[in-house]
Amino acid sequence: MGYSIKDILHNKAQSLIRLETEPGLGCTEPASIALCAAVAASALENRDIEEVTVTVDANIYKNAMGVIIPNSDGDGGVGLAAALGAVSGDHKMGLRVFSSVDAAGLDKAKALLAAGKVTAKIREDAHGLYVNVTLVGAGHTAEATIKVTHDNVVALRCDGIDVLKVGASGAAVADDGHLDRLKQWLLSLSLSDLLDIIEEMDANDFRYIREGLALNTALVEYGLAKGPGIAAGRTQMGLVRRGVLKKDMARWAAIRVAAGIDSRMGGVPLPAMTLAGSGNQGIAAGIPIPAVAEFAVIEDETVLLRAVTLSYLVTCYIKAAAGLLSALCGSGIAGGAGVAAATAYLFGATREQTGDAVNNHLGCSVAVVCDGAKTGCAFKVGNLIGQGVNSALLALNGCAIRSTDGIVGKTAETTMRDMGVISSQGLSGMDPAILGIMLAKHRA
């Protein structure tokens, strides 16, 4: 076929699948804002910041409004993310920028907010991911811009002079279109091709998979033990212990995903391995597979690792079609479809049954929209992941949504690609409507 799993997983530049070797801390959107601010601050002589102006696209704004920021004492928001990055963010940490925030930095950031020195705006004409932060301090003005992906720094200026150097920001710099080419390459494949890819994995690929699972499992275990966020995972586990809920395969996968997202959306200062630009997607697409495997006879660990990789590939396929940030719930829809495919694979499904599993999930989750990153994502995504497991079990037993029904296509790849049509055309008015409701609540 002319390609290998290494073409995706080992690409150190702009990888479509975004199986990142460096984890992100906290929700990716506020982290991107803070990183942009920290990059801008790196062009100034000191951190005596007097004014902060942050301008982002609507999707970044939506996803950064309500989620809790790590090391923020339970707070959040677009303005706070920018202020924290400006006064105490270490740009060399990339999307782990909040790990450098301390109590003094938090106090300085909140003082700027209280004094009305932080302005947050939406750039209405932005197409795709966009973050711009301008800082004023000690008689100088610094400005940084991120585009396309969350850590892709494309501009850094001080007093109007371009000072960006390759590698100087500690983050990625503008790509040459490689990302778009990777997306188109992935979208040209069939589900059968993806299944062929996972059979080509070797020991080096397993290292990536294990690393991501270990990081995200730590978030799950914290969520079950401490119940951060809305404690969706821990609460369901309590109901299982009381006999109110049954710990079956779908429920167990849902509980563990919910617990991991509880931690991440709840601001727990533990890193997540991201997938397709999102830590929640990394949790949603990967964590359920070992949970499902507990109910299967898996004699070889490589089968589990191949299943996780299949889930990642299916997730990234749908995200390549729908867009990095869209009106669709990527973790629940794309991640859930990945889990459906992986569950089918673990139980020895035929390729037709694996496609049916994906179609089953997409056929009944197509209308689930993204209303911003928040603690409630644990509840929503957890339930959708459980549905993904059930979609596979039904397919394995001959129950599949017909290709004549709704948006379901004759092949899984057709349905996956059509999610892009639904996202770009069918839901074009959804994001403004959702954001309008969210902004109205904050203004009230």
C-alpha positions in Angstrom: 0.0 0.0 0.0 3.0 2.3 0.2 2.6 3.5 3.8 3.3 2.4 7.3 2.0 3.3 10.8 5.3 5.1 11.2 4.2 7.6 8.5 1.6 8.8 11.1 2.9 8.1 14.6 6.5 9.0 14.1 6.1 12.3 12.2 7.6 14.9 14.5 6.4 17.9 12.5 2.7 18.4 11.8 1.1 15.0 12.5 -2.6 14.7 11.5 -3.3 12.2 14.2 -1.7 14.3 16.9 -0.5 11.4 19.0 1.8 13.9 20.6 5.0 12.9 22.3 4.6 15.9 24.6 1.4 15.9 26.7 -0.8 18.8 27.3 -1.9 20.1 30.6 -5.5 21.1 31.1 -8.0 21.9 28.3 -6.2 22.5 25.0 -8.0 25.8 24.1 -7.1 27.8 27.3 -3.6 26.2 27.1 -3.2 27.5 23.5 -4.3 31.0 24.7 -1.8 30.9 27.6 1.0 29.6 25.3 0.4 32.4 22.8 0.5 34.9 25.7 3.7 33.4 27.1 5.3 33.5 23.6 4.4 37.2 23.4 5.8 37.8 26.8 9.1 36.2 25.8 9.7 39.2 23.5 9.6 41.6 26.4 12.4 42.4 28.9 10.3 41.6 31.9 6.8 40.4 33.0 5.6 43.8 34.2 2.5 43.5 32.0 0.2 46.5 32.0 -2.4 45.4 29.4 -3.5 42.1 27.8 -5.6 41.8 24.7 -6.6 38.4 23.4 -8.5 37.7 20.2 -9.6 34.2 19.2 -11.9 32.4 16.8 -15.4 31.6 18.0 -14.6 27.9 18.7 -11.6 28.7 20.8 -13.7 31.1 22.8 -16.5 28.6 23.3 -14.1 25.9 24.5 -12.1 28.2 26.9 -15.1 29.9 28.6 -16.2 27.5 31.2 -13.5 24.9 31.7 -11.3 25.0 34.9 -7.7 26.0 34.4 -5.0 23.9 36.2 -3.3 25.8 39.1 -6.0 28.5 39.0 -7.7 27.7 42.3 -10.8 26.5 40.5 -11.2 29.4 38.1 -11.2 29.7 34.3 -12.0 31.9 31.3 -10.4 33.3 28.2 -9.1 36.4 29.9 -7.6 34.5 32.8 -5.9 32.0 30.5 -4.2 34.9 28.6 -3.2 36.7 31.8 -1.7 33.6 33.4 0.3 32.9 30.2 1.5 36.6 30.1 2.6 37.0 33.7 3.9 33.5 34.6 3.7 31.1 31.6 6.8 29.4 30.4 6.6 29.2 26.6 9.1 26.4 26.4 6.6 24.1 28.1 4.3 24.3 25.0 0.8 23.1 25.8 1.9 22.3 29.4 2.3 26.0 29.9 0.0 26.0 33.0 2.5 23.9 34.9 4.6 27.0 35.4 1.8 29.0 37.1 2.4 29.6 40.8 0.4 31.4 43.5 2.2 34.7 42.8 1.5 34.4 39.1 -2.2 33.7 39.8 -2.4 36.7 42.0 -0.9 39.0 39.4 -3.2 37.6 36.7 -6.3 38.1 38.8 -5.2 41.6 39.7 -5.0 42.5 36.0 -8.5 41.1 35.4 -9.9 43.0 38.4 -8.3 46.2 37.2 -10.0 45.8 33.8 -6.6 45.5 32.0 -7.5 42.2 30.2 -9.7 42.4 27.1 -11.0 39.2 25.4 -12.5 39.4 21.9 -13.8 37.1 19.2 -12.5 37.5 15.6 -15.7 36.9 13.6 -13.9 36.5 10.2 -11.4 33.9 11.5 -11.4 30.7 9.5 -10.0 27.7 11.5 -8.1 27.9 14.8 -6.8 31.5 15.6 -5.3 33.0 18.7 -3.7 36.4 18.9 -2.3 38.0 22.1 -1.0 41.5 22.4 0.8 42.6 25.6 1.8 46.1 26.7 4.4 46.6 29.4 7.4 48.9 30.2 6.8 51.0 27.1 6.9 48.1 24.7 4.2 46.1 22.8 4.6 42.4 22.0 2.2 40.4 19.9 2.1 36.7 19.1 -0.3 34.7 16.8 -1.1 31.0 16.7 -3.0 29.4 13.8 -4.0 26.0 12.4 -3.1 23.9 15.4 -3.0 24.8 19.1 0.8 25.3 19.4 1.6 26.5 15.8 3.1 29.9 16.4 3.1 31.8 13.1 4.1 35.3 14.3 5.9 37.1 17.1 6.5 40.9 17.0 7.9 43.4 19.4 7.2 47.1 18.8 6.1 46.1 15.3 9.3 44.3 14.4 9.2 40.6 13.5 11.3 38.7 16.1 10.1 35.1 15.5 12.9 32.6 15.0 12.4 28.9 14.3 12.4 27.1 17.6 12.6 30.3 19.6 9.1 30.0 20.9 9.5 26.5 22.2 6.4 25.6 20.2 5.7 24.6 16.6 6.1 27.1 13.8 4.0 27.5 10.7 4.0 24.4 8.5 4.3 24.2 4.7 0.9 22.5 4.1 2.1 19.1 5.3 -0.9 18.9 7.7 -3.4 19.4 5.0 -1.7 16.8 2.8 -1.8 14.3 5.7 -5.5 15.0 6.1 -6.2 14.4 2.5 -4.1 11.2 2.5 -6.0 9.9 5.5 -9.3 10.7 4.0 -8.4 8.8 0.8 -8.2 5.5 2.8 -10.9 3.0 3.5 -11.6 1.4 6.9 -10.1 -1.7 5.5 -6.9 0.2 4.8 -6.8 1.4 8.5 -7.2 -2.2 9.6 -4.2 -3.1 7.4 -2.2 -0.3 9.0 -2.6 -1.6 12.5 -1.3 -5.0 11.5 1.9 -3.3 10.5 2.7 -2.0 14.0 5.9 -2.8 15.7 7.5 -2.4 19.1 8.3 1.3 18.5 4.7 2.1 17.8 3.6 0.3 21.0 5.7 2.8 23.0 3.6 5.7 21.8 0.4 3.8 22.7 1.5 2.8 26.1 2.7 6.3 26.9 -0.6 7.8 26.1 -2.6 5.2 28.0 -0.4 5.6 31.1 -0.8 9.4 31.2 -4.6 9.2 30.7 -5.0 6.3 33.1 -3.5 8.5 35.8 -6.3 11.0 35.2 -8.9 8.3 35.3 -7.6 6.9 38.7 -7.5 10.4 40.1 -11.1 11.1 39.0 -12.3 7.8 40.6 -10.5 8.5 43.8 -11.2 12.3 44.3 -14.2 13.1 42.2 -13.1 16.5 40.6 -15.3 18.4 38.2 -18.9 17.1 38.5 -17.6 13.7 39.6 -19.5 11.8 36.9 -17.2 8.9 37.0 -16.9 8.6 40.8 -20.7 9.0 41.2 -21.5 6.2 38.8 -18.9 4.0 40.5 -20.7 4.6 43.7 -24.0 3.6 42.1 -22.4 0.4 40.9 -21.2 -0.4 44.4 -24.7 0.1 45.7 -26.1 -2.2 43.1 -28.1 0.5 41.4 -26.1 0.3 38.2 -24.5 -2.8 36.7 -20.8 -2.9 35.9 -21.1 -4.3 32.4 -18.8 -3.6 29.5 -20.4 -0.4 28.2 -20.9 1.0 31.7 -17.3 0.3 32.7 -15.9 2.0 29.6 -18.2 5.0 30.2 -17.3 5.3 33.9 -13.5 5.3 33.2 -13.8 7.9 30.4 -16.0 10.1 32.6 -13.5 9.9 35.5 -10.6 10.9 33.2 -12.5 13.9 31.8 -13.7 14.8 35.3 -10.0 15.3 36.1 -9.1 17.1 33.0 -12.1 19.5 32.8 -11.8 19.9 36.6 -8.4 21.5 36.3 -6.4 18.6 37.9 -2.7 19.4 37.3 -1.9 16.1 35.6 -1.0 15.9 31.8 -3.1 14.2 29.2 -1.9 12.6 26.0 -3.9 14.4 23.3 -5.3 13.1 20.1 -6.4 15.2 17.1 -5.7 18.3 19.2 -7.7 17.3 22.2 -6.9 15.6 25.5 -10.6 14.6 25.9 -10.4 12.8 22.6 -7.3 11.1 23.7 -9.1 9.9 26.8 -12.3 9.0 25.0 -10.6 7.1 22.2 -8.0 5.2 24.3 -9.2 4.6 27.8 -12.3 2.5 27.0 -10.3 -0.1 25.1 -8.5 -1.7 28.1 -11.8 -1.5 29.9 -13.6 -3.5 27.1 -10.6 -5.9 27.0 -11.4 -6.9 30.6 -14.5 -8.6 29.3 -12.8 -10.3 26.3 -10.2 -13.1 26.1 -7.1 -11.3 25.1 -4.0 -13.5 25.2 -1.6 -11.1 23.4 -1.1 -7.5 24.5 -0.4 -6.5 21.0 -4.1 -7.2 20.1 -5.1 -4.6 22.7 -2.5 -2.1 21.4 -3.6 -2.6 17.8 -7.2 -2.0 18.9 -6.3 1.3 20.6 -4.5 2.4 17.5 -7.5 1.6 15.3 -9.6 3.7 17.6 -7.2 6.6 17.3 -7.1 6.3 13.5 -10.9 6.2 13.1 -11.2 9.2 15.5 -8.6 11.2 13.5 -10.3 10.3 10.2 -13.6 11.8 11.4 -11.8 14.8 12.8 -10.0 15.3 9.5 -13.4 15.4 7.8 -15.2 17.5 10.4 -12.4 19.9 11.3 -10.2 20.4 14.3 -12.8 22.5 16.1 -16.5 22.3 15.0 -20.1 22.3 16.2 -19.9 18.5 16.6 -18.8 16.8 19.9 -15.6 15.3 18.6 -14.8 13.2 21.7 -18.3 11.6 21.8 -18.9 11.2 18.0 -15.4 10.6 16.6 -14.0 9.1 19.8 -17.1 6.9 20.1 -16.8 5.7 16.6 -13.2 4.8 17.2 -14.2 2.8 20.3 -16.9 1.0 18.3 -14.4 -0.1 15.7 -11.9 -1.1 18.4 -14.5 -3.1 20.4 -15.5 -5.0 17.3 -11.8 -5.7 16.5 -11.2 -7.0 20.1 -14.0 -9.5 19.6 -12.7 -10.8 16.3 -15.2 -8.9 14.0 -15.1 -9.3 10.3 -14.3 -6.1 8.3 -17.9 -5.7 7.4 -18.9 -6.0 11.1 -16.3 -3.4 12.0 -17.8 -1.0 9.5 -21.3 -1.7 10.8 -20.1 -0.9 14.3 -18.8 2.5 13.1 -22.0 3.2 11.2 -24.2 2.2 14.1 -22.5 4.8 16.3 -22.4 7.6 13.8 -26.0 6.9 12.9 -27.3 7.5 16.4 -24.8 10.2 17.6 -24.8 12.5 14.5 -26.9 15.2 16.2 -24.7 15.6 19.3 -23.2 19.1 19.3 -20.3 20.7 21.2 -21.4 23.4 23.6 -17.9 24.2 24.8 -15.4 22.5 27.0 -16.6 22.2 30.5 -16.9 19.8 33.5 -20.2 18.5 32.0 -18.2 16.9 29.1 -17.5 14.0 31.5 -21.2 13.1 31.6 -21.9 13.6 27.9 -18.8 11.9 26.5 -18.9 9.1 29.0 -22.5 8.2 27.9 -21.5 8.4 24.2 -18.6 6.1 24.7 -20.8 3.6 26.3 -23.0 3.9 23.2 -20.0 3.2 21.1 -19.4 -0.1 22.9 -23.0 -1.0 22.4 -22.9 -0.1 18.7 -20.1 -2.7 18.3 -21.9 -5.4 20.3 -25.0 -5.0 18.1 -23.0 -5.1 14.9 -21.3 -8.3 16.1 -24.7 -9.9 16.5 -26.0 -8.9 13.1 -27.8 -5.7 14.1 -26.7 -2.8 11.8 -28.3 0.4 10.6 -29.1 0.1 6.9 -27.3 2.3 4.3 -30.8 3.5 3.3 -31.3 5.0 6.7 -30.5 8.7 7.3 -26.9 9.7 7.0 -25.5 6.2 7.1 -23.5 5.4 4.0 -22.9 2.1 2.2 -19.4 2.0 3.8 -18.1 3.3 7.1 -15.6 5.6 5.3 -18.4 7.2 3.4 -20.3 7.9 6.6 -17.1 9.2 8.3 -16.4 11.6 5.5 -20.0 12.8 5.4 -19.6 14.0 9.0 -17.5 16.8 7.4 -20.5 17.8 5.2 -22.8 17.8 8.3 -20.3 19.8 10.2 -19.5 22.5 7.6 -22.8 22.8 5.8 -25.5 21.3 8.1 -24.4 22.9 11.3 -23.0 26.2 10.1 -25.4 28.2 12.2 -25.1 26.0 15.3 -21.9 27.5 16.7 -23.1 31.1 16.7 -26.4 30.0 18.3 -24.6 28.0 21.1 -22.0 30.7 21.7 -24.8 33.4 21.9 -26.5 31.4 24.6 -23.3 30.9 26.5 -22.3 34.6 26.3 -25.7 35.7 27.4 -25.4 33.6 30.6 -22.1 35.2 31.4 -23.4 38.7 30.8 -26.5 38.1 33.0 
